[in-house]
Amino acid sequence: MSTTRVLILGTLLDEPLNGYQVRRRLETMGADNWANVAFGSIYHGLSKMADEGLLDVVESGKGGKTVYAINDTGRFEFHRLLMSLWYEIGPIVDPFQVAMTFMDRMDRAHLLGALRFRTDELKRSIAMLERALGSKQAFGAPRHVDENLRLSSGMLAAQLAWVEEAVKKVEEGDLP
């Protein structure tokens, strides 16, 4: 399932928008931090969903100025996809796990250096997310967007705890 599809359809629930406006709404919600959305795919997604009968073109324009509105078929599809996201557990895809798979290919000094660097970066990222709490509302995001920030912070905190434990294991010779 494409989470980008859900994001685009959901963004259009309240009013017709062009591609740039959809992108700005998603940026305001911070979707670039917690969803795998390529902002360049928004224009293609809008056009494709219009071709599929999920969206209506309410105003044609050049340079991305085409305005789209969600129709009843699109609303049905949005709710169908939304419910599946609520009830299905999907994998958490993190490129760091690819790196972990090959930690045995690194010498101890480089592995410890990478883990310590990651520790510092995770702490900075968590602090940044915590500072952002409440600030998105000033730009029009709903209050519950903060819950995405809290969830992201919690996932980073879990990774931080793992990394700190991994440093100890590497230092003691228990990893890799």
C-alpha positions as CSV (number, residue, x, y, z in Angstrom):
1,M,0.0,0.0,0.0
2,S,1.2,3.5,-0.7
3,T,1.2,5.7,2.3
4,T,1.7,8.6,-0.1
5,R,-1.7,7.8,-1.6
6,V,-3.3,8.0,1.8
7,L,-1.5,11.3,2.6
8,I,-2.6,12.9,-0.7
9,L,-6.2,11.8,-0.4
10,G,-6.4,12.8,3.2
11,T,-5.0,16.2,2.5
12,L,-7.7,16.8,-0.1
13,L,-10.6,15.9,2.3
14,D,-11.3,19.5,3.3
15,E,-10.8,21.4,0.1
16,P,-9.5,21.2,-3.5
17,L,-5.8,21.9,-3.8
18,N,-3.0,21.9,-6.4
19,G,0.2,19.9,-6.0
20,Y,2.2,22.6,-4.4
21,Q,-0.5,23.2,-1.8
22,V,-0.7,19.4,-1.0
23,R,3.1,19.4,-0.5
24,R,3.0,22.4,1.8
25,R,0.3,20.8,3.9
26,L,2.3,17.6,4.2
27,E,5.4,19.6,5.1
28,T,3.5,21.5,7.8
29,M,2.4,18.1,9.3
30,G,6.1,17.0,9.2
31,A,5.3,14.1,6.9
32,D,8.9,14.2,5.6
33,N,10.0,13.1,9.0
34,W,7.7,10.2,9.7
35,A,6.4,9.0,6.3
36,N,8.2,7.7,3.3
37,V,6.9,10.4,1.0
38,A,8.9,11.6,-1.9
39,F,7.5,15.1,-2.5
40,G,8.3,14.9,-6.2
41,S,5.8,12.0,-6.4
42,I,2.9,14.1,-5.3
43,Y,2.2,15.6,-8.8
44,H,2.4,12.1,-10.4
45,G,0.2,10.7,-7.6
46,L,-2.5,13.4,-8.2
47,S,-2.5,12.8,-11.9
48,K,-2.7,9.1,-11.5
49,M,-5.5,9.2,-8.9
50,A,-7.4,11.5,-11.2
51,D,-7.0,9.0,-14.0
52,E,-8.2,6.2,-11.7
53,G,-11.4,8.2,-10.9
54,L,-10.5,9.0,-7.3
55,L,-10.0,12.8,-7.9
56,D,-11.7,15.3,-10.1
57,V,-9.8,18.1,-11.9
58,V,-11.6,21.3,-10.9
59,E,-9.2,23.7,-12.6
60,S,-6.5,22.9,-15.2
61,G,-3.3,24.9,-15.2
62,K,0.3,24.9,-16.2
63,G,3.3,24.3,-14.0
64,G,1.6,22.2,-11.4
65,K,-1.3,24.6,-11.0
66,T,-3.9,22.0,-11.7
67,V,-6.4,21.9,-8.8
68,Y,-7.8,18.5,-7.7
69,A,-10.8,17.7,-5.5
70,I,-11.5,14.3,-3.9
71,N,-14.7,12.7,-5.1
72,D,-16.9,10.1,-3.4
73,T,-14.9,7.2,-4.9
74,G,-11.7,8.9,-3.5
75,R,-13.3,9.3,-0.1
76,F,-14.2,5.7,0.0
77,E,-10.7,4.7,-1.1
78,F,-9.2,7.0,1.6
79,H,-11.3,5.5,4.3
80,R,-10.6,1.9,3.1
81,L,-6.8,2.6,3.1
82,L,-6.9,4.5,6.4
83,M,-8.7,1.6,8.2
84,S,-6.1,-0.9,6.9
85,L,-3.3,1.3,8.3
86,W,-4.9,1.3,11.7
87,Y,-5.5,-2.4,11.8
88,E,-2.4,-3.9,10.1
89,I,1.0,-4.1,11.6
90,G,3.6,-3.4,9.0
91,P,7.4,-3.6,9.2
92,I,9.3,-0.6,10.4
93,V,11.8,-0.1,7.6
94,D,15.1,1.4,8.9
95,P,18.3,1.5,6.8
96,F,20.2,1.3,10.1
97,Q,19.2,-2.4,10.3
98,V,21.0,-3.0,7.0
99,A,24.2,-1.5,8.6
100,M,23.7,-3.7,11.7
101,T,23.6,-6.8,9.6
102,F,27.2,-6.2,8.5
103,M,28.6,-4.9,11.8
104,D,30.9,-8.0,11.8
105,R,32.6,-6.5,8.7
106,M,33.9,-3.5,10.6
107,D,36.9,-3.3,12.8
108,R,36.2,-2.7,16.5
109,A,37.4,0.9,16.5
110,H,35.3,1.9,13.5
111,L,32.2,0.1,14.9
112,L,32.6,1.9,18.3
113,G,33.1,5.2,16.5
114,A,30.0,4.7,14.4
115,L,27.9,3.7,17.5
116,R,29.1,6.6,19.5
117,F,28.4,9.0,16.7
118,R,25.0,7.5,16.3
119,T,24.4,8.0,20.0
120,D,25.1,11.7,19.7
121,E,22.9,12.0,16.6
122,L,20.0,10.2,18.2
123,K,20.2,12.4,21.3
124,R,20.2,15.5,19.0
125,S,17.3,14.2,17.0
126,I,15.2,13.4,20.1
127,A,15.9,16.9,21.5
128,M,14.9,18.5,18.1
129,L,11.6,16.6,18.1
130,E,10.8,17.5,21.6
131,R,11.5,21.2,20.9
132,A,9.1,20.9,17.9
133,L,6.2,19.8,20.0
134,G,3.4,22.3,19.8
135,S,5.1,24.5,17.2
136,K,3.5,23.0,14.1
137,Q,0.1,24.4,15.2
138,A,1.3,27.9,14.4
139,F,1.5,26.8,10.8
140,G,-1.9,25.3,10.6
141,A,-1.2,21.7,11.6
142,P,-3.8,20.0,13.9
143,R,-2.8,19.3,17.5
144,H,-2.6,15.5,17.0
145,V,0.4,16.0,14.6
146,D,2.4,16.3,17.8
147,E,1.6,12.6,18.4
148,N,3.6,11.7,15.3
149,L,6.5,13.7,16.9
150,R,6.1,11.8,20.2
151,L,6.0,8.5,18.4
152,S,9.1,9.3,16.3
153,S,10.9,10.5,19.5
154,G,9.9,7.2,21.2
155,M,11.2,5.1,18.4
156,L,14.5,7.1,18.4
157,A,14.7,6.7,22.1
158,A,14.3,2.9,21.7
159,Q,17.1,2.9,19.2
160,L,19.3,5.1,21.5
161,A,18.8,2.6,24.3
162,W,19.8,-0.3,22.0
163,V,22.9,1.6,20.7
164,E,24.1,2.5,24.2
165,E,23.8,-1.2,25.2
166,A,25.5,-2.2,22.0
167,V,28.5,0.0,22.8
168,K,28.9,-1.8,26.1
169,K,28.7,-5.2,24.3
170,V,31.3,-4.2,21.7
171,E,33.6,-2.8,24.4
172,E,33.2,-6.1,26.4
173,G,33.8,-8.2,23.3
174,D,30.2,-9.6,23.2
175,L,29.5,-8.0,19.8
176,P,29.8,-8.7,17.0
